[in-house]
Amino acid sequence: MVKAVLAKNRHAVAVRTGMRPTTGRERATLGERLKTVCAQCADSATGLLDSGPLTDEE
């Protein structure tokens, strides 16, 4: 589950990085995608914290 959260976070970073050189409609589309990915990442992270699988090493 930790790997899934990290993967979603990397995806959000990639979308945000892709937004930098864009303008107009493409930027708006990527902005909506970023909102969706960030929400998914937050949900996964909350689920991870609620489930308690983390150990000191993680």
HUBEL-V829187 format. One record per backbone hydrogen bond with DSSP energy under -1.0 kcal/mol. CO is the residue of the C=O (numbers start at 1). NH is the residue of the N-H. Records with the same first field share a line. If there is no record, write none. Layout:
BEGIN
CO = NH / NH
END
This chain:
BEGIN
1 = 5
2 = 6
3 = 7
4 = 8
5 = 9
6 = 10
7 = 11
8 = 12
9 = 13
10 = 14
11 = 15
12 = 16
13 = 17
14 = 18
15 = 19
19 = 22
24 = 28
25 = 29
26 = 30
27 = 31
28 = 32
29 = 33
30 = 34
31 = 35
32 = 36
33 = 37
34 = 38
35 = 39
36 = 40
37 = 41
38 = 42
39 = 43
40 = 44
41 = 45
42 = 46
43 = 47
44 = 48
45 = 49
46 = 50
47 = 51
48 = 52
END
